[in-house]
Amino acid sequence: MERNEVLSTAAALISGDRAAQYRDALDTHRAVGEMWQALLYHDDVDVQINASTVALMLICLKCVRAVKNPEYADSWVDIAGYAALGAEMAASK
């Protein structure tokens, strides 16, 4: 898959298909952050995970998958999509 195809596929997914399927990305990332916070809470230490941090953590997941199978284009597309969403979320703080 060529670079422009990766980016255009990611753009189409986060602006169309995924947006329609899962609704607002910011709301979804916030909800994931709240669940992760609940899982990480222990000994009165309250971990704060915001929406852009969720995007970064999902990029890490996709990076691990890309290392295991670098030929699988979906991981690269998802990394580009999460990067675009994360940048937008970080700027909207």
C-alpha positions as CSV (number, residue, x, y, z in Angstrom):
1,M,0.0,0.0,0.0
2,E,1.4,3.4,-0.9
3,R,1.7,6.3,1.6
4,N,-1.1,8.3,0.0
5,E,-3.4,5.3,0.0
6,V,-2.6,4.7,3.7
7,L,-3.5,8.3,4.6
8,S,-6.6,8.5,2.4
9,T,-7.9,5.2,3.8
10,A,-7.3,6.3,7.3
11,A,-9.0,9.7,6.6
12,A,-12.0,7.9,5.1
13,L,-12.3,5.5,8.0
14,I,-12.1,8.1,10.8
15,S,-14.3,10.6,9.0
16,G,-16.9,8.2,7.6
17,D,-17.1,4.5,8.2
18,R,-15.7,4.4,11.8
19,A,-17.4,7.7,12.7
20,A,-20.8,6.4,11.6
21,Q,-20.2,3.0,13.2
22,Y,-18.8,4.1,16.6
23,R,-20.1,7.8,16.8
24,D,-17.9,10.6,18.0
25,A,-14.3,9.7,18.5
26,L,-13.7,12.1,21.3
27,D,-16.6,10.7,23.3
28,T,-15.4,7.1,22.6
29,H,-11.8,7.9,23.6
30,R,-12.9,9.6,26.8
31,A,-15.0,6.6,27.7
32,V,-12.1,4.3,27.1
33,G,-9.9,6.6,29.2
34,E,-12.5,6.4,32.1
35,M,-12.5,2.6,31.9
36,W,-8.7,2.4,31.8
37,Q,-8.5,4.8,34.8
38,A,-10.9,2.5,36.7
39,L,-8.7,-0.5,35.9
40,L,-5.5,1.3,36.9
41,Y,-6.8,2.8,40.1
42,H,-5.2,1.3,43.2
43,D,-4.0,2.2,46.6
44,D,-5.7,5.6,46.4
45,V,-3.6,6.6,43.3
46,D,-6.0,8.1,40.8
47,V,-4.5,7.8,37.3
48,Q,-5.8,10.3,34.8
49,I,-6.1,9.3,31.2
50,N,-7.5,11.8,28.7
51,A,-8.7,11.2,25.1
52,S,-5.4,12.0,23.4
53,T,-3.6,9.7,25.7
54,V,-6.0,6.9,24.7
55,A,-5.1,7.6,21.1
56,L,-1.4,7.3,21.9
57,M,-1.9,4.1,23.8
58,L,-3.8,2.6,20.8
59,I,-1.0,3.7,18.5
60,C,1.3,1.7,20.8
61,L,-0.9,-1.3,20.4
62,K,-0.9,-1.0,16.6
63,C,2.9,-0.5,16.7
64,V,3.3,-3.9,18.4
65,R,1.0,-5.5,15.9
66,A,2.9,-3.8,13.0
67,V,6.2,-5.2,14.4
68,K,4.7,-8.7,14.5
69,N,3.3,-8.4,11.0
70,P,4.6,-5.4,9.1
71,E,3.0,-6.4,5.8
72,Y,-0.5,-6.1,7.2
73,A,-1.6,-2.6,6.0
74,D,-4.5,-2.3,8.4
75,S,-2.1,-1.6,11.3
76,W,-0.4,1.2,9.4
77,V,-3.8,2.7,8.4
78,D,-5.0,2.6,12.0
79,I,-1.8,4.2,13.3
80,A,-2.3,7.1,10.9
81,G,-6.0,7.4,11.9
82,Y,-5.2,7.4,15.6
83,A,-2.5,10.0,15.1
84,A,-4.9,12.3,13.3
85,L,-7.6,11.9,16.0
86,G,-5.0,12.3,18.8
87,A,-3.6,15.5,17.3
88,E,-7.1,16.9,17.0
89,M,-8.1,15.9,20.5
90,A,-4.8,17.3,22.0
91,A,-5.4,20.6,20.3
92,S,-9.0,20.8,21.6
93,K,-8.0,20.7,25.3
